C-alpha cells in the first residue's frame, strides 16, 4: 500500500464515536471562534467585493453566505465564508503555523447545511480536516517563516478541506485518495500577497477547492491516487522534499486539536505581532505624552515578512511588527478598528513610527513556540522603559486563556452583525456543537446568514 492509500484508509475508518471527550472539548471552541470572526469579517471590503462578484455569477442556493443575507452554491459559499473568516487575521493559530479553521470550517458548514448533517458529524469532519493539515505541516519540516515557500493555508488547507468534506460525503479510502489527488492540483498561494485583500482568499479558495475535490471524487472523478508519496509531486513541488512516512502517518487520538493544540487570537493581526502588542499593552500608561518619546526599539526574531516600518494602509498594518506595537503602546488596546486607515495615519502614530527601529536577531527562536519580543522606549529626559513578552496569553506554554476570555471575543465579534438574542443563541448552539441535531445546525446557519 502507498503512503497515500494507508493515510486515506485510516481517515476513512474513524468517525464521531472515536473522538475522545477531550478532543470534542477542544474542537467545539473552534466552531464558535470561526463563525464569530467570519461574521465580524463579513463587513470588510474584500469579502463584500467577493460577495458581489459571486452574486453576479449566480449559483444554486444551497449554503448560506455568513453575514451577507443570501445563499449560493456550496463551493461559492465556502469560498466567501473562508475569506470572511480569515480577512481579519483573527482565527486560531496552529503549530506548525497555519490557518486550519478558515480552510476547513467553511466547507464543513456548507456541506452540513446542505446535507442536513448533525453536529457530531460536523465536528468530526472539522477535527479530521485540522488533523490532515497538521500532519502535512509537520511532515514538511517548514517551521521557520523564512523557509516557507508558499502561504501555508493555500497549500495544506485544500488537502484538509478535502478530507473534512470527504467525511460528510461518506467517501471511502479509495475515493478519498482521488479527492486528495484532485486537491493537490488546486493547491498554492503566494506569500507576496500578505497584506492585501487577496491573502484572505487563500483560505477561502483552499476550503472551496478542497470541497470541490471531494464532491468530484464522490462522482468518480479520477486523479493521482498516490499524491502524497515520493514522486507524487505534491511534497516535492510545494516543500522541496519527500514527506517522512512516520510523521505523515502519525495521526492518533486525541489528535492535533489537543496536542499540540492551538492558540486563540486576542488581537486581529498576524500572530508574531501579538508578542509586541502584549509588550506594548504592558507599557501603556507608563509612558507619558507621545511628544516625549525619542526612540522606540523592537528586538524580534528574524521575520522579514512582518518587518513593515510604514504600512501602506490599515490592512497592511496587520502584518507590521512596528505598527501593531506602536498602536498598543499608544492606545492601550488593539482591536478591529486599529486597522482602519484613519487610525493608521494618525499624526501620533506617524510620529512614533518615524522613531521606531526594528532589530531582528538570529539568536532569538523564530517559531511562535520559541520566540520572544523586547520593546524599549526612551524619553526626552533619558528615561528608558523596557518590556519583554515571552508568550502572549493563550500561546503554547503561555499564560492561560480562560473560557470567559474567549467567550468575550466571540460575543463581541458576533455582535457586530447580530442582536443580543441572536448572539446568545449562536453562542449556545456553537458551544454544544457535538450534540446538535440537523435541525439545530440549520438554525445556526440561518442565524449566521443574517437575512436582516
N, C-alpha and C positions, 0 to 999 in steps of 0.2 A: 504493500500500500504506500502511496505517495504521502508526503507530509500534509499536503492539502486535503487528501482523502481522509487521513486519520483525524485531522483537526475538525473537518466538517462532520464526520461521523460522531465525534464527541459532542459538538454543539447541538446537533440534531437530536441526540439521545437524552439530554436533560431538559427538565421543564420546571414548572412552578413548584411541584412537590419536592424538588431537590434544593430549593432555596432555604438555607438556614435562616433562623429568625433574625440573626444579626445582619444578614445580607438585606433582608426586607427592610429592617430598621434604617440601614444606611442608604438604601435606594430611594425610599419614599421622599426624603427631603429634596432629592434631585428633581423630582416632578414639580414640587412646589416652587423651587428656585427657578426652574426652566420656564414654567408658564408665567411666573411673575416678571422675570426680566424680558420675556418676549412681549408681554403686554406693555411694559414701560418703553420698550424699544419700538413698538409699532407706530409711535408718533414721530419717529425720527425721519429725516428727509429721505435717506436711502431706501428704507422699506416702503415709504409712501410712493416713491417713484417706481419701485419694482411692482407694487400693487397695481398702480395704474397701467403699467405695461402688461401685466398678466391679465387684467380685466379686459384689455383691448384684444388679447389673444383668444379669449374665451376659454371655456372648459366645462365639462360636465360637473355640476355642483355636488361633489361627494364629500368634501372635507372643508372644515372651517378655516378661514384666514383670521388668525387671532388678532382681536382689536380692530379689525377692518370692517366688520359688519357684512361680509359676504362669504359664500362658499365657492369653491372651484375644484378642479381636478385634484386627485391625490398627489401627483408629482408637483404640480404648481403650488398647492397649498403648503407642501413640505418645503419647497424652496423658499417661499416667502416667510414662513414661520421660523425657519432656521436662520434666515437673515435677520429677522426681528430679534431672535433670541441671542444673537451674537453682536449686534450693532453697538451696544453699549459697552461691550467687553466686560460684562458683569456676571456671567455664568461661572460655575465652579471650575477651578484649575486642577489638573491631574498630574500624576507623576508616573513616567516622564511627562514633560509639559505637553499639554494637548487640550482641546476643547471637545470633550466627548459627549456632553449633553446636547449642545446645539446641533451636533451632527447626527444624533440618534433619536432623541425625543421627538422632534418634529415628524419624522417618518412613522414612529410608533403611534403618536397621537392621531395622525391622519388615517392610518390603517385601522386603528381601534375604533375610531368613529364610524368609518365606512363599513367595517365588517362586524360592528356591534360586539366587540371583544370585551371581556371582563377586565377588571383592574389587575387581577393576578396574572393574566396573560400579558397585559400591557407592561407591568413592572418586570416580568421575566424577560421580555424582549429587550427592555432598556438595559437590564443587567448584562445580557448577552452582548449587546452592541458595545457597551463600555468595556467589557472584558476583551472582546476582539481587538479593539483599538489599543488597549493597554498592552496586550501581547505583542502586537506589531511594533509599537513604540519601544518596548523593552528589547525586542529582538533586533531592532535597527541599530542599537548602540549609540544613537544620536542624542546624547543628553545635554551637551553644551550648545547654547544658542548659535554660536559662530560656526558650528559644524552642520547645522540644519540646512539642507539644500532647497527644500520646499516648505511652505507653510504647513505644518503637520496635519491640521484637521482636514485640509483638502486632499491629502494623500491617504490617511488612515481612516478618516471619517466615513468615506464612501464604503469601505470594507465593513466597518462596524454597522452602518445603516443596513447593508445587505443582509448581515447576519440577524439583526434585530427584526427586520421586515420578514425575513425567512421564517422566523419563529411564528409570527402571527399568520403567515400564509401556510404554515404546516409543511414547509419544504423538508424533504428527507436529505440525507447526506449527499447523495449524488446531485440533486437539484441545487443544493447549497454550494457545491463545487462550481457549478455553472454560474451561479449568481456572483460568486467571487471573481470568476474569470471575466464576466461582463464588467463588474465593478472596477476591476483593475485597469480597464481601458477608459474608465471615466475619471480616474484619479488625477490630481495635480492642482497646484495653486502656487502663485509666485509670491515670495516673501517681500518683494519690492512694492507690493500693493498695500502693505501695512500702513495705516494712517489715511486710507481713502475709503470711500463707500464700498469699493469692490471687496475689501477684506472680509466684510460681513457675509458676502455672498459665497465665500469659500466654504463656510459651514452650511449655508442653506442649500447650495448645489451639491455638496457632498451627501447630505441627507437625502436630497431628491434623487440623485443618480444611484445611490445605494438602494433606495426603494424601487426605482425603475428596474434596476438589475434583478432584484428578487422577483418582481412581477413578470419580467420576461422569462426568467429561468423557470417560473411556475408554468409558463406556457410551452416550455420545451426548447426555448432559445438556447443555442449552443455557444460555448466558449472554451478556452483552455481550462481543463479540469485540474491542472496542477500549477496554478498561477503563483502559489507561494513557494514552490520548490525551486531549487537551483536550476537555472536555465529557463524558468518560467517568466523571467524578465521583470516582474514587479519589484522584487527586492533589489536587483542589480540596478534597474533604471532609477528608482527613487532614493535608494540608500547606498548604492555602490558596494554591496556585499551580499553574500548568501546568508539567509537567516539561520542562526543556530537552532537545531531541531529541539533541543531540550528547553529553550526559552519559549519558542513558539508553541510548543505542546505542553507548557507548564501550567495550564489552567486547572484550578482545583477550588473547592469550596473553602472559605466563604467568598471567594472571588475578589477582584481588584477594587470593587466599590468599598470593601472593608480593609483590605491590605494590599497596597499601601494607602488606599483611601484617596480622598480629595480634599481640597481646601475651598471653603465658601468665601467668595469675594465680598468684602465690605465696601469696596470702592469701585466705581465703574471705569477701570483702566487696566492696562497691561499689568500682569501680576508682579513683575520686578519693581514697578513703581510703588507698590504697596509698602515696600521697605522704607523708601524715602518719605512717603506720605506719613507713615507711622512715626518716624523721627520728627518730621515737621509738626505734626499734631502735638507731640510731646513738648516741643519747644515753643509752640504758640502760647502767648501770654507772658513768656519770659522776655521776649524781645519787644522793646518799646517802639516808637514810631518808625515806620519803614524808612523815613528820610535819614535815620541814624545808621542804617545798615551800610557798611562799606564793602563787605565781602561775604559771599556765601560759597561754601565749598562742599561738594558731594564726593565721597570716596566710595566707589562701587566696583563690582566685578567687571571684567571686560565684556560688555554687551553693546556693541556698536549700534544695533538697530533701535535702541532706546536712548541713544545719545542724540538728542534733538534740542539744541540750545535755544532755537527760536522757532517753535512750531508754526506752520503756515496758517493754521486755523485751530479751532477748538477740538475738532476730531483728531487732528494730528497730535494735539496735546496729550491725548490718552497714552501715547507711546513715547513721552518725553520724561525722563528722569528729572530733568531740571524744572519743567513747568509744574509737574504734579507736586514736587517737594515744596516749591515756592508757593503754590496755591494753599497747601496745607499750613505752611508757616504763616501766611498772610491772613487766611480766613478762619483757621481752626476747624475746617471741615472740607471734605471733598465729596461732592455729590454729582448727580447728573448735570445740574446747572453749571458746575465748574467748567464744563467743556463746551459751553455756548460761546460763540465768537465774541459777544460783548464782554464776557468775563476774561477771555484770553487776552484781549487787547486793552485792558485797563491800564492806566498810567502806572499804578503801583506795581502791577505785575511786570510791565515792561522795564521798570527801574530795577527790580530785583533780578530779573533775568539777565540784565546787562552786567551785573556784578557777580554772576554765578559762574563758578568754574567746576567742571566735572573731571575727576581724576579716576581713570579706570585701572585697577591694579590686578596684575596677573596672580598675585598672592592670595586673592580672595576667591573662594569657590564660586563657580559660575552657574550652578544649578540652584533652583529655588530651595532645595533642602540644605545646601551648604553655604549659601551666600549671606552677606550682611552688608549694610549700608551705613556710613557715618556722615552726619550732617554737622557742619560747623558754620557759625555765624559770627562775624567780627563787626563790632560797632565803631563809631567815630571816636570814642574815648579809649579804645584799646580793649574793651571788654570782649571776651570770647565765650560763646556758648557752644556746647557740643552734645549731640545726642546720637546714639547708635541703636539701630534696630537689627537684631539677630533673627527674629521671627515675627511676622505680623500675627495678629490674633487669628486662630483657626488654621495656621500653617502646620505642616508636619513637624511635630515636636515643639510647637509654639504655644503661647497662652491659649487656654481653652475658649472655644466659642460655644455659648450656651444655646439651647433650642430657642430661648426667648430672644436672643440676639438675632438669630436667623429669621424668626417669625416677624420681627420688626422690619427687616429688609423686605421680606415677601409682602407684608401688608402695605408698605409704602409704595412698592412697585405696582401692585395690583390697583391701588387707589388712584393711580394716575389715569385710569380708564374707568374703573368700576365704582359704583356707590358702596356705601358701607355694608349693606346686606349682601350684595353680590360678592364683595371681597371676603366677607366672613364665610360665606357658603363655599367659595373656591378653596379657602384655606382648610375648611373641614373636609372637603372631598379629597383634596390632594394629600392631606395628612393621613388618610386611611386608604390610600390608593389601592393597596393589595386586596382589600376586601370589597371594592366597588363592584356593583352589578353592571352589566352592559348599559342599562338604562341610566345609571348614575354617571358612567363615563360620558354618555351622550349629553346629560345635563351639564356636566363640567365644560364640555366643548361648546355648548350653546352659550353659557355664561361668558366664556372666554372670547367667543366670536364678537359679542357685544353688538347686537343688532340696533342698539340705541332705542 
